Amino acid sequence: MQDESYTFLKDILQTPSPSGFERPVQDLVRAWARQYADEVRTDRHGNVIAVLHPEGQPRVMLAGHCDQIGLMVQYIDEHGFLFIQPIGGWDMQILLGQSLTVWGRQGPVPGVVSRKAPHLLTNEERNKVPQFWDVWVDIGAKNREDAETLIMPGDPVTVELGVRELRNGLVSSPALDDKVGVWTVMEALRLLHGRPLQAAVYCVSTVQEEVGLRGAATSTYGIHPTVGIAVDVCHAADTPGSDKKQLGDTRLGNGPVIFRGANINPHVFGGLEAAAKAHAIPVQLRGAPRATGTDANAMQISREGVATGLIGIPNRYMHSPVEVVSLEDMERAAHLLAEFCAAVTPQIDWTP
């Protein structure tokens, strides 16, 4: 991965973006996109839309969501401890004992997720998974008044952000779901910059996917594309205990996943498969017998319908602070998107 692109990836991963609070990371996306796009705009929902060759036909929309799962301050007790509620889907057992950051109006405030020490738990408490009302965030406040000088209900919270490089080109970080999708789409924008295109290409960093695919719904409606491809993470099956009969044999480092199935337009799938073969891009295939739970769902049913595809970046430990992906899979996905877009012409019939 070239240095500039890797720096962009690390920057967005180390910048907070809980659903509904995406502005800091979208500022980085806008700055990146302005180097390569003919037009960059932000809609009222907060989706960042970078356009290449806007006069072209048909319109092709590439989307990755920039929001991450997070937490929100709900209550501050008289002792200054914070009680939180989830933004998106959390496994409480993973959250316990994590270092957190509260993103208050005056800046970040460090804290930790806490509960009673194991020595003090009753047998009943020890044998059940705690709920959000059973844990608290300790920021070291003296009391409620001290905490309220920095924090108020509604402030977003994330786990401590940071990127760790592992062996064999793997990286671990919170929020790889789905900042790797945003990176892939924006890297495709870079790769397409200066190339001749017949299609108009809309590269979109969508918001609020983790709370209902909301940004994809509004941005797709506004763009009115003929073709849409979402890029999201998908479960890797190369860890102990994974069931390949349910997940398929999906492995890190073997290339991005091209999905096919009930909600995938066969011509979009065929175009992605053809681009992969023509340019010797390793890919993996996965079946999608039902709705996928990604931005592709919202894109597909916008207006009179969009010919939709889905690319997955294999991800270990999804929705945890230690998600793991392969940098090479991401680069290959961006290359695949770029070659697909370069091959789109007005003459293609996308009707199934």
N, C-alpha and C positions, 0 to 999 in steps of 0.2 A: 504494500500500500504506500503510495507516495506520501511524503512528509506533510504536505499541506492538508491532504484529505484526512490523514490520521489525526492531525491536530484538531481539525473540525470535529471529528468523532469524539475525541476526548473532551473537547469544550462542551459539546451538547450533553454528554453523559455527566459532566460535573456541574451542570446547571439545573436548578430545580424546575419541574413542570408538572406538579400534580394536576389532575383534571380540573379545569376551570381556572387554573393559575399558570397558564403556559407562556405568558408574555416574555419572561426572561430568556427562554430558549428560542422563542420565535424571533427575538431580536437577532440572535446569532444566525438563524436560518435566513432571515432577510439580508443580512450582510453578506453571507455566502452567495445567495442567489443573484444578488445585484451584479456580481462579477461575470455571470454567464448568461443570464436571461435577457430577453428583449423587453420584458415587462415584469415588474414585481408589484403585487398588491396584497392587501389584507382585507378580508371581508368583516362584516360586523360581528361575526361569531368568533373571529380570531384566527381563522385559517389563513395561512400564508400561501399564495398562489404565484408561482414563477412560470412565465410563459415563453416558449420558443416558437418563432414563426407563427404569430397569432393569426395571420391571414390564411394559413393552410387549412386543408381539409383531408380527412375528417379530424375532429378534435379527439385527442388521446389524453386521458387523465391518468397520472401515476400518483398514488397516494400512500403515505406512511404517517402514522399518528405520532405526534410528539409528546402526548401526555403520558404520565406514569401513574401507577397506583400510589396513593399517599394516605395521609391522615389529616384530621382537622381537630383543632382545639374546640371542645364543646363546653367545658366547665372548668373553672379554677376554684379549688376549695380554699378554706380559710388559712390553710397552712402553706399555700402557694403551689400545691401539686396540681398538675394538669390532667384532665380526663379527656380522652380522645375518641373519635369515631372514624371508621374507615372511609376512604375514597377509593372505590374499586375493591377487588377481591383479595383478601389477606388470609393467610394461614397464621393464626395467632401463635402457634407453637414456634414458628420461624421468627416471629416478631419479638418474642420475649428475649430480654437481655441485649437488645440492639442499641447502638448509639444513634441518636436522632438529631435533626436540626429543625427548629421551629422558625419559619420564615415570617417574622414579624415586620411591621411597618418600618421599624428603625434598623432592621437588618437581621441577620441570622443569630439564633440563640441555641447553643448546644444543650442537649438533654439526653436522658437515658430512659428506656422503658423498664419499669420496675414492678415488682410484686414482693410479697413476703419471702424471706429466705426459706429454703427448703426445710431447715430445722424447725421453723415456726408453723409450717402448714399442717392442718389436720389431715387424717387419712382420707377423708372425703375430698378435700381440696387437692391433695396430691394426686388423686386418681382421676381427676376430671380436667378437661381442657378449659383453661380460663376464658372468660368472655371479656369484652372490652371494658365493662364496668368493674372487672376484678383487677385491672392493672392501672398504672398511672405513669405520667412522665415527670421526672424530677429534673428541674433546671437549676437547683440550688437556691431557690428563692426562700427568703425569710418567712414570708406570709403572702396572702393574696395581694395586698397593696404593692409589695415589692415585685411580684410577678406581673401585675398589671401595668407597671411602668414600661414593660417591653412587649407584652403579649395581650391579645384580646380574643374572645371567642370568634371562631371563623378563620383564624390564622391557619394556613396550611403547614403540614409537617411532612418531612421525608426521612427515610433512613439516611445515615451519613453517606454522602456521595463520594465516589472515587473509582478509578479504573485500576485494575491489577492485571499485569501481563503474566500469562501462564505459559507453559511449554507448547511448542509446536504450533505457534501462531494463534493460540486461543487467548481470549481476554475475558475477564470477569468484572461485572459491575451491576449495581442496581440500574433499573430502567432501560436495559437492553431491549425490553419490550416497551415501546417499539421505536426507540431512537435509532436502532439499526435500520428500521424501515425508512425513517426520515433520511438517514445518511445515504442509503441506497438510492433513493429517489433523487436526492440532490447531487449525488455522484454521477448518476445517469445524466442529469442536466449538464454537468461539467463535460462529460464525455461527448455529448451531442453538440456542445457549443462549437459553432463554426462549420458543422457538417451540413450538407444539403438535405433538406427535409421537404416532403410533400405535406405531411400532417402538421397540424398545430399540436404542440406538446405542452400540457399543463402539469407541472410538478408541484404537488400540494403537500404541505405539512399540516395535517388535520389535527383538530383538537377534540377532547372529550370522548375519545373512543371507549375508554375504560368505564364510562358511566352511560353507555347506550349508543355508541356509534354516531354521536350527534354531529360532530364536525363534518364527517363524510357525507351525511345527509344534506346539510346546507350547502357545502361547497360543490357537490355534484349537481345539485339543482341549479346553482348559479352558473356553473361552467357549461352545462348541457352537453356532455361529451357523447360521442358515438361509442367509444371504447374506453374502458376503465380497468386498470390493474392496481390492486392493493398489494402492498408489501408489508408483511407482518412476521413475527416469529412463529415457529411451530415447535411442537414437542420433539426433542431428540429421543431416540430409543436406544441409545448406546451407553446407558448407565445400568447398574445393577437393579433388577426388579422391574424394568420396563417390559411391557407386553407388546411385542411386535405384531401380534395378531390384531391388536386394536390400533396401534400407532403406525404400522408399517416399519420397514427397516431403514429408519432415517438416522443418518450419522453426521456428526460434525466433520467438516473437511471434505465431504464427498460432493459438495456443490449445493446450490439452492434447490428448494423443492418447488416443482410445478404441480399445482393441484388440478385435478380433473374430476368432474362429477356433475351432480344434479343442478348445481347453481353456477357452474362454470360454462361460459360460452365455448362451444367446441372449436370455433375458428380462432378465438384468442388462444386457447390451449395449443392448437395446431401451429399458430404463428410463433409462439414461444418455443415449442418443441423444434420447429424448423430452424429458428435462429440459433438455438443451442447446437444443433447438428452442424449447421453451416459454418459456425465459428468455433467448433470444438470446445464448447463450454460444458464442463461436467454438470449434470443436473440429476436430481432424484425425483421420482414420481410418487404422488400420494393420492389416494381416492378421497373424495369428499361427498359422501352419500346424502348429506343434509346441509342446512345452512351452517356457515363456518364460524360465526361469531366474530368476524373481522369487518373492517371497513368495506370489504367486497360486498357484504350483504346489503348495506345501505346504498352503495353505488349501483348495484344491479337493478333495483326497483325504483330508481329516481325517474321522474316524469314518465315517458312512455317506455322506459327500459333502456339499460346500457349493456352492451356486450362486455362481460366482465370476466377477468381472470384474477388469479391469486398466486403470488410467489411467497414461499415461506423461507425464513432463515432459521435453520435448526438451532434450538436453544435448550440448554440444560437448566433445570431448577427454576422454571418460569414463575414469576410473581414472588421472587425472593430477593434478598439483597446480594445474592451471589450467582446471578444468572451467568451463563457461559456460552459464548458463540465463537465461531471461527472467522477471522478477518478475511480469509480467502473465500469463504462462502459469500460474504458480503460483496467483495470485489467482483466475483463472478456474476452475482445477481445484478449489479449495476451494469456490467458489460452486456448481459442478456437483455435488460430493459432497453439499453441504448440501441442495440442491433434490431430488436423488435420494432422500435419506433422508426428507425431509419428505413425499414422495409415496408411501412404502411403507405398505401396509396389510396386515392379516392375511388379506385375501381373495385376495391375489395368489398364483397357482399358479406356482411356479418350476421345475416339471418341464419339461425340454426336450421 
